[in-house]
Amino acid sequence: MGRLNINNINPHVRAAEYAVRGELAVKSEELRAQLSKGTASLPFDQVISANIGNPQQLDQKPITFFRQVLSLLENPQLLEKEDVLINGLGYKTDVVERAKWLLKNCGSVGAYSASSGVYAIKESIAKFLERRDGFPANPANIYLSAGASSGVNTLLHILAESPKSGVLVPIPQYPLYTATLSVLNATCVPYYLDESKAWGTDLEAIRSSYEKAKSEGVDVRCIVIINPGNPTGASLSEADVRAVIDFASKEKLVIMADEVYQTNVFIGQFHSFKGVLRKLQQENPGKYDDVELASLHSVSKGMVGECGHRGGYFELVGFDAEVEATIYKFVSIMLCAPVIGQCLVELMVNPPQPGEPSFELYDKEYNGIANGLRERANALHKAFEQMEGVECGEPQGAMYLFPTITLPQKAIDAAAAEGRKPDEFYCMRLLEATGVCVVPGSGFGQREGTLHFRTTFLAPGTEWVSRITKFHQEFMDKYR
Amino acid sequence: MGRLNINNINPHVRAAEYAVRGELAVKSEELRAQLSKGTASLPFDQVISANIGNPQQLDQKPITFFRQVLSLLENPQLLEKEDVLINGLGYKTDVVERAKWLLKNCGSVGAYSASSGVYAIKESIAKFLERRDGFPANPANIYLSAGASSGVNTLLHILAESPKSGVLVPIPQYPLYTATLSVLNATCVPYYLDESKAWGTDLEAIRSSYEKAKSEGVDVRCIVIINPGNPTGASLSEADVRAVIDFASKEKLVIMADEVYQTNVFIGQFHSFKGVLRKLQQENPGKYDDVELASLHSVSKGMVGECGHRGGYFELVGFDAEVEATIYKFVSIMLCAPVIGQCLVELMVNPPQPGEPSFELYDKEYNGIANGLRERANALHKAFEQMEGVECGEPQGAMYLFPTITLPQKAIDAAAAEGRKPDEFYCMRLLEATGVCVVPGSGFGQREGTLHFRTTFLAPGTEWVSRITKFHQEFMDKYR
């Protein structure tokens, strides 16, 4: 027997739950391995990983401009053969220019950058934020991170003063938040989103969760908003954003706005917390000056879909200077975000513009991805509408649908006999029958007595959707 | 006033110290900015960042084979124009083949991989370990990480059961260890390295630190060894490695072997903990079967020097299966290590072999870097030997020299008047006078009453060395 066992390691790490890559995901990888080795006869010939927003695993092609620039950053020797690049490989002049500019500013993508990122890239992000919101942004308050997850990790580390430190987290939520709060031994204060209002924020629900936690002695200090929502896809109205800021201002809560799906919006438009906060500050001089906002973005989602590059950033507004210095020190311990990922952030926030040589192809690719996502979301939604006991709101944004399922009592009993939650049971049977891997609603949290699952709509084609429909009918027939 | 201030954030993050990127590093960046803007008249025209092992910032060229492959991974469309690649750009066929093989196995570098890394890359690492050590390695026990730092962070998270959980850390040490233990609110149990024996491990010092901590109620559960050493450059003999394993086995301590400098060895040869452990197990059947070893490696150091790519891995030996499952879950929360960095790990552990098209250039570049490092280490060492009050052992390994400095009392008094430690004072004056940024020994820990500083020997040329020599003479004259 060695020193470590499951009972004497860090209990907070042990307690953390992270269903997106949990039992079902592991099982799906086993099935994939069996298929590729031909060692099992399975009722499907392909595993569809609809459990995780990983576009390029599901054949989404990267955007050409981005990858051409990155290829030059990885091998700057190519810049010595500009004629071959342009005439032999079809690289446009703006690709070459951007690569030179990025290399001038980061030196080499193989060198550590400053802990908070390459300064010129932070300036580029600030300009993007100014264009997006119509208000200035300060590069000194921008921190590059290894995807948004690493930014969330940093911010929650700072916030977690003691086990009583509480963070309001939407339910259902992306489990990064609960898992990290568990690791930090801080308190998650859940608030329910309103399924009847397309999973919008419900200020009364927020307030009552807040008051209840406060009365139990929790020092609630932050509210997390995921907009557009994960797993729900909900896209908040400007009024909803204003209401949250107003509440946070009154109760002195740091706002953590997870805005990684800001370009995945099908209905209405995206309202950034930063933009709305600045408007509120303009309309009400002095009133909202103390609001502390951290907003996060990433190259993993949107039409970029570059998850594997681990690029992202967060912007801080209204933070105390000594707190920012502590954040800087904390990110220094891990040295810096991957520099090639930082460069990809720069390309995302500063893409080719009309009239520039790479614009036409960029625009075509970008819109092709956007339209493909919308079409697949609608096709999947239509299929759900026709399934017995399944209810699902219209697709609004992000990369997910999160339907409610109503299962027969016999299915719930069968689940209990296996020691599983009913939605876990359903998702496991779905995986075994169809090869489609989705995540049970219990992995994100859901109101007692309700059942859901989350699926991405990233997989190409519609054949896999009909696999789900067929399975569902057989499942309902079996347990009715 | 907002919610957060320096007194109510996480006290463990506040308490963490990380001098490698501390006050001196920040000051050096300010000076660099002043130089590039021409806003100040300074007594030097270039800042030399000798505070951090960041080879490519100091003009070390990346290895061509690595970067050619990475350029194809970033832009796989180039593979459709193989004739242009080969005839127009001079890419060899093994570059093209390796890129195809990596793409086949990771799909796209823009897709998340499995949480512990791309399986084929783990297999490649296992083969490298087998060749290096002469004993088998299991890819299932290998975890890709974002540099070795992220691996250390993972392992310390698992180990930190309570504030009483103790980890033996060498002093002087790379401050990642003390900083992370501080963030985790676990106990650092320092043990001194023996400067009189070229900074080797001193088993008596380890034992006495261990016994003292145990008697104070600390649950000492792990020993960290940095070999070759950082900041000391020490390279351990096989006998030293055996002695540490034997001690760890007797006291049931997990061994964390930070071996990121394993190819930076000037004197003798590198002895991996894994290889020596397997030998001990072979020689003493049954006796060392319970030893738990985690060994870490990285693309940031060695002749690779690709810090900005954040690539690394750790291998676990003898860990409990449930503990490994918890490690897998923990790394899942951050999704995966950067995939392009994972591919670079593969290239590092599986470089071109004699007879292969890219071998000749690879070999020339690799040896050129190795010889350059050795020459600069010796030149710097020679300069230190001639400086008054400076003592420095022969360069053995890693990227650093860590000389002892003896300062006049008047300098120590002047430091105290400024509220600084004497070595901080010395390093600040050095930076202001010469633009050379080094790290005071107090940032790594040193025996009471001794003073040191750490400098890399990465900067090209020797002009900067003569700047140090000149400054030192003037400093000593002023305070003598």
Interface residues (C-beta under 8 A of the other chain):
Chain A: M1 G2 R3 L4 N5 I6 N8 I9 N10 P11 V13 R14 A16 Y18 V20 R21 G22 E29 I52 N54 P55 Q56 Q57 P62 T64 R67 Q68 L70 S71 L72 L73 E74 N75 P76 Q77 L78 K81 V84 G88 L89 C106 G107 S108 V109 G110 A111 Y112 S113 A114 S115 A146 G147 S149 S150 N153 H157 I158 L159 A160 E161 L176 A179 T180 V183 L184 R221 C222 K252 L253 V254 D290 V291 E292 G305 E306 C307 G308 H309 R310 G318 F319 D320 E322 V323 T326 K329 F330 S332 I333 M334 L335 C336 A337 P338 V339 I340 G341
Chain B: M1 G2 R3 L4 N5 I6 N8 I9 N10 P11 V13 R14 A16 Y18 V20 R21 G22 E29 I52 N54 P55 Q56 Q57 P62 T64 R67 Q68 L70 S71 L72 L73 E74 N75 P76 Q77 L78 K81 V84 G88 L89 C106 G107 S108 V109 G110 A111 Y112 S113 A114 S115 A146 G147 S149 S150 N153 H157 I158 L159 A160 E161 L176 A179 T180 V183 R221 C222 K252 L253 V254 D290 V291 E292 G305 E306 C307 G308 H309 R310 G318 F319 D320 E322 V323 T326 K329 F330 S332 I333 M334 L335 C336 A337 P338 V339 I340 G341
